[in-house]
């Protein structure tokens, strides 16, 4: 992964202030977007103290779909998130 992309994932960021630029060597857009989405799921869980229902509502996502994405898309099981539902 290019350095600019790695830097993005290692610091606090604001999507509204995200500069859109593509490095000369290119970017794996699907992986990049997947990681951004995963960050939002994790941030919502942190803000809601691991409560998946509240986190889902915070992101405007149906709670069952949120839990399914945690398991199947992001490999984040309930134990890793503190077991709260």
NUFI-173412 format. One record per atom (N, C-alpha, C): residue number from 0; residue in one letter; atom name; x, y negated, z. Coordinates in steps of 0.1 Angstrom, whole numbers. Layout:
residues N
NUM:A:CA:X:Y:Z
...
This chain:
residues 85
0:X:N:8:12:0
0:X:CA:0:0:0
0:X:C:9:-12:0
1:X:N:6:-22:-8
1:X:CA:14:-35:-9
1:X:C:14:-42:5
2:X:N:25:-49:8
2:X:CA:27:-55:20
2:X:C:16:-65:24
3:X:N:11:-73:14
3:X:CA:0:-82:17
3:X:C:-13:-75:22
4:X:N:-15:-63:17
4:X:CA:-27:-56:21
4:X:C:-25:-50:35
5:X:N:-13:-45:38
5:X:CA:-10:-40:51
5:X:C:-11:-51:61
6:X:N:-6:-63:58
6:X:CA:-7:-75:67
6:X:C:-21:-78:70
7:X:N:-30:-77:60
7:X:CA:-44:-79:62
7:X:C:-50:-70:73
8:X:N:-46:-58:73
8:X:CA:-52:-48:82
8:X:C:-45:-49:96
9:X:N:-35:-56:98
9:X:CA:-28:-56:111
9:X:C:-30:-69:118
10:X:N:-39:-78:114
10:X:CA:-42:-90:121
10:X:C:-57:-93:121
11:X:N:-61:-101:130
11:X:CA:-75:-106:131
11:X:C:-77:-114:118
12:X:N:-89:-113:113
12:X:CA:-92:-120:100
12:X:C:-106:-124:100
13:X:N:-109:-133:91
13:X:CA:-122:-138:89
13:X:C:-126:-136:74
14:X:N:-136:-128:72
14:X:CA:-140:-125:58
14:X:C:-143:-138:50
15:X:N:-149:-148:57
15:X:CA:-152:-160:50
15:X:C:-140:-167:45
16:X:N:-129:-165:52
16:X:CA:-116:-172:48
16:X:C:-107:-163:41
17:X:N:-111:-151:37
17:X:CA:-103:-141:30
17:X:C:-99:-147:16
18:X:N:-87:-148:14
18:X:CA:-82:-152:1
18:X:C:-82:-140:-9
19:X:N:-88:-142:-20
19:X:CA:-89:-132:-30
19:X:C:-77:-133:-40
20:X:N:-68:-124:-39
20:X:CA:-57:-124:-48
20:X:C:-52:-110:-50
21:X:N:-49:-107:-62
21:X:CA:-45:-93:-65
21:X:C:-30:-93:-68
22:X:N:-22:-85:-60
22:X:CA:-8:-85:-62
22:X:C:-4:-79:-76
23:X:N:7:-83:-81
23:X:CA:11:-78:-94
23:X:C:11:-63:-96
24:X:N:14:-56:-85
24:X:CA:14:-41:-86
24:X:C:0:-35:-85
25:X:N:-10:-44:-83
25:X:CA:-24:-39:-83
25:X:C:-28:-36:-69
26:X:N:-40:-31:-68
26:X:CA:-47:-27:-56
26:X:C:-56:-16:-57
27:X:N:-57:-7:-47
27:X:CA:-67:3:-47
27:X:C:-80:-2:-41
28:X:N:-88:-8:-49
28:X:CA:-100:-16:-44
28:X:C:-109:-7:-36
29:X:N:-112:5:-40
29:X:CA:-121:13:-32
29:X:C:-116:16:-18
30:X:N:-103:19:-17
30:X:CA:-97:22:-4
30:X:C:-97:9:4
31:X:N:-94:-2:-2
31:X:CA:-93:-15:5
31:X:C:-107:-19:10
32:X:N:-118:-17:2
32:X:CA:-131:-20:7
32:X:C:-136:-11:18
33:X:N:-132:2:16
33:X:CA:-135:12:26
33:X:C:-130:8:40
34:X:N:-117:4:40
34:X:CA:-111:0:52
34:X:C:-117:-12:58
35:X:N:-121:-22:50
35:X:CA:-128:-34:55
35:X:C:-141:-30:62
36:X:N:-148:-21:55
36:X:CA:-161:-17:60
36:X:C:-159:-9:74
37:X:N:-149:-1:74
37:X:CA:-146:6:86
37:X:C:-143:-3:98
38:X:N:-135:-14:95
38:X:CA:-132:-24:105
38:X:C:-145:-30:110
39:X:N:-154:-33:101
39:X:CA:-167:-39:106
39:X:C:-174:-30:115
40:X:N:-175:-17:112
40:X:CA:-182:-7:120
40:X:C:-175:-7:134
41:X:N:-162:-6:134
41:X:CA:-154:-5:147
41:X:C:-156:-18:155
42:X:N:-156:-30:148
42:X:CA:-157:-42:155
42:X:C:-171:-43:162
43:X:N:-181:-39:154
43:X:CA:-195:-39:159
43:X:C:-196:-30:171
44:X:N:-190:-18:170
44:X:CA:-190:-9:182
44:X:C:-184:-15:194
45:X:N:-172:-22:192
45:X:CA:-165:-28:203
45:X:C:-174:-39:209
46:X:N:-180:-47:201
46:X:CA:-188:-58:206
46:X:C:-200:-53:214
47:X:N:-205:-41:210
47:X:CA:-217:-35:216
47:X:C:-213:-24:226
48:X:N:-201:-24:231
48:X:CA:-196:-15:241
48:X:C:-199:0:237
49:X:N:-197:3:224
49:X:CA:-199:16:219
49:X:C:-213:20:217
50:X:N:-223:11:219
50:X:CA:-237:15:216
50:X:C:-240:14:201
51:X:N:-242:26:195
51:X:CA:-243:27:181
51:X:C:-256:21:176
52:X:N:-267:22:183
52:X:CA:-279:16:179
52:X:C:-278:0:178
53:X:N:-272:-6:188
53:X:CA:-270:-20:188
53:X:C:-260:-24:177
54:X:N:-249:-17:176
54:X:CA:-239:-20:165
54:X:C:-246:-19:151
55:X:N:-254:-9:149
55:X:CA:-261:-8:136
55:X:C:-270:-20:134
56:X:N:-277:-24:143
56:X:CA:-286:-35:142
56:X:C:-278:-48:139
57:X:N:-266:-49:146
57:X:CA:-258:-61:144
57:X:C:-253:-62:130
58:X:N:-251:-50:123
58:X:CA:-247:-50:109
58:X:C:-258:-49:99
59:X:N:-270:-49:104
59:X:CA:-282:-48:95
59:X:C:-283:-34:89
60:X:N:-279:-24:96
60:X:CA:-279:-10:90
60:X:C:-288:-1:99
61:X:N:-295:8:92
61:X:CA:-304:17:99
61:X:C:-295:26:108
62:X:N:-299:27:121
62:X:CA:-290:34:131
62:X:C:-287:49:126
63:X:N:-296:57:121
63:X:CA:-292:70:116
63:X:C:-281:70:105
64:X:N:-283:60:96
64:X:CA:-273:59:85
64:X:C:-260:54:91
65:X:N:-260:45:101
65:X:CA:-248:41:107
65:X:C:-240:52:114
66:X:N:-248:61:121
66:X:CA:-241:72:128
66:X:C:-236:82:118
67:X:N:-243:84:107
67:X:CA:-239:93:96
67:X:C:-226:88:90
68:X:N:-225:75:87
68:X:CA:-213:69:81
68:X:C:-201:71:91
69:X:N:-204:69:104
69:X:CA:-193:70:114
69:X:C:-187:84:113
70:X:N:-196:94:112
70:X:CA:-191:108:111
70:X:C:-185:112:98
71:X:N:-193:109:87
71:X:CA:-189:115:74
71:X:C:-180:106:66
72:X:N:-181:93:67
72:X:CA:-173:84:58
72:X:C:-160:79:65
73:X:N:-162:77:79
73:X:CA:-151:71:86
73:X:C:-144:80:96
74:X:N:-149:93:97
74:X:CA:-144:103:106
74:X:C:-142:97:120
75:X:N:-152:90:125
75:X:CA:-152:85:138
75:X:C:-162:92:146
76:X:N:-158:102:154
76:X:CA:-168:110:162
76:X:C:-172:103:174
77:X:N:-182:108:181
77:X:CA:-188:101:193
77:X:C:-178:100:204
78:X:N:-169:110:206
78:X:CA:-160:110:217
78:X:C:-150:98:215
79:X:N:-146:96:203
79:X:CA:-136:85:200
79:X:C:-142:71:203
80:X:N:-155:70:202
80:X:CA:-162:57:205
80:X:C:-168:57:219
81:X:N:-164:66:227
81:X:CA:-169:65:241
81:X:C:-182:73:243
82:X:N:-187:79:233
82:X:CA:-199:88:235
82:X:C:-212:80:236
83:X:N:-212:67:235
83:X:CA:-225:60:237
83:X:C:-233:61:224
84:X:N:-246:61:225
84:X:CA:-254:62:213
84:X:C:-262:49:210
